[in-house]
């Protein structure tokens, strides 16, 4: 089952200036973004809550008259978690 992920647009000060949810097939749309340079990322809070890691952030430059921008994809992986109550170190993949 695919997840709907929260995609965030981040400005040069590291502030989220907007977000949108992907559809179950990973497609997402963020209308009304002003021209400029942004970073796109999967919401760190959502990724942490789901025990996932994303492959980083993507930089996008929005032109003054964009039709659309495509090809910005993210890869999500299950994060290994350590179980602290075991007497030895074990990593578990959920």
Backbone torsions as a table, in degrees:
resi	resn	phi	psi	omega
1	UNK	NA	127.9	179.1
2	UNK	-82.0	149.3	179.9
3	UNK	-102.1	147.4	170.1
4	UNK	-86.4	116.5	-176.1
5	UNK	-103.7	151.9	177.8
6	UNK	-89.1	116.5	179.3
7	UNK	-100.9	127.1	-177.9
8	UNK	-110.3	141.4	170.9
9	UNK	-99.6	126.9	-173.4
10	UNK	-121.1	134.3	179.7
11	UNK	-84.9	-176.8	-176.2
12	UNK	-70.6	-10.6	175.2
13	UNK	-94.5	3.9	179.1
14	UNK	81.5	12.3	-178.9
15	UNK	-94.2	136.0	175.7
16	UNK	-72.7	120.8	-178.8
17	UNK	-101.0	-2.4	178.1
18	UNK	172.8	162.6	179.3
19	UNK	-150.8	161.9	177.2
20	UNK	-151.0	156.3	177.0
21	UNK	-96.1	139.5	174.6
22	UNK	-78.0	157.8	171.2
23	UNK	-80.1	175.2	-176.7
24	UNK	-64.3	-20.2	177.9
25	UNK	-92.9	4.6	176.3
26	UNK	94.9	-6.2	-179.6
27	UNK	-72.5	138.4	176.0
28	UNK	-143.7	153.9	-179.9
29	UNK	-133.5	135.6	176.5
30	UNK	-128.6	90.6	-178.4
31	UNK	-77.3	156.8	172.4
32	UNK	77.5	19.5	178.5
33	UNK	-79.8	126.5	-179.8
34	UNK	-70.7	154.0	177.5
35	UNK	-57.2	143.8	178.9
36	UNK	150.8	-176.8	-179.4
37	UNK	-102.6	129.7	-177.9
38	UNK	-134.8	162.1	168.9
39	UNK	-110.7	140.0	174.1
40	UNK	-109.5	141.9	178.8
41	UNK	-151.9	158.3	168.7
42	UNK	-77.1	139.2	-179.9
43	UNK	-52.3	119.0	179.0
44	UNK	-59.4	-37.1	-179.7
45	UNK	-65.8	-44.0	179.2
46	UNK	-65.6	-43.2	179.2
47	UNK	-60.0	-42.8	179.3
48	UNK	-65.1	-43.5	179.9
49	UNK	-62.0	-30.8	-179.4
50	UNK	-95.8	6.3	-178.8
51	UNK	56.6	45.1	179.2
52	UNK	-119.5	157.2	169.1
53	UNK	-123.1	142.4	176.8
54	UNK	-101.2	158.4	-177.1
55	UNK	-79.3	18.1	175.8
56	UNK	114.6	-156.0	-178.4
57	UNK	-116.4	159.8	176.6
58	UNK	-121.3	141.9	176.3
59	UNK	-96.5	135.8	177.7
60	UNK	-134.1	139.1	175.6
61	UNK	-110.4	114.8	180.0
62	UNK	-85.7	118.2	177.3
63	UNK	-74.5	169.8	-178.3
64	UNK	-66.3	-29.9	-178.4
65	UNK	-130.0	64.4	-176.4
66	UNK	-74.0	139.9	169.5
67	UNK	-83.2	-63.7	169.5
68	UNK	-165.5	159.2	177.1
69	UNK	-119.3	132.9	-179.4
70	UNK	-130.7	172.1	175.5
71	UNK	86.6	13.6	176.3
72	UNK	-99.4	100.5	-175.0
73	UNK	-115.1	154.0	176.6
74	UNK	-123.8	145.0	174.2
75	UNK	-109.0	129.1	178.2
76	UNK	-109.6	140.5	178.4
77	UNK	-131.0	150.4	174.0
78	UNK	-68.2	136.9	-178.2
79	UNK	-91.8	136.3	174.2
80	UNK	-72.3	134.7	177.2
81	UNK	-119.0	148.1	177.8
82	UNK	-97.9	136.6	178.4
83	UNK	-96.0	108.7	-170.9
84	UNK	-72.7	-18.3	-174.8
85	UNK	-88.1	-1.2	176.7
86	UNK	-86.4	147.2	-178.1
87	UNK	-73.4	-0.8	178.8
88	UNK	-138.8	164.3	-175.7
89	UNK	-81.5	117.3	179.6
90	UNK	-131.0	133.5	172.1
91	UNK	-103.1	136.3	-178.3
92	UNK	-122.5	135.1	175.1
93	UNK	-103.2	120.8	-179.6
94	UNK	-81.5	NA	NA
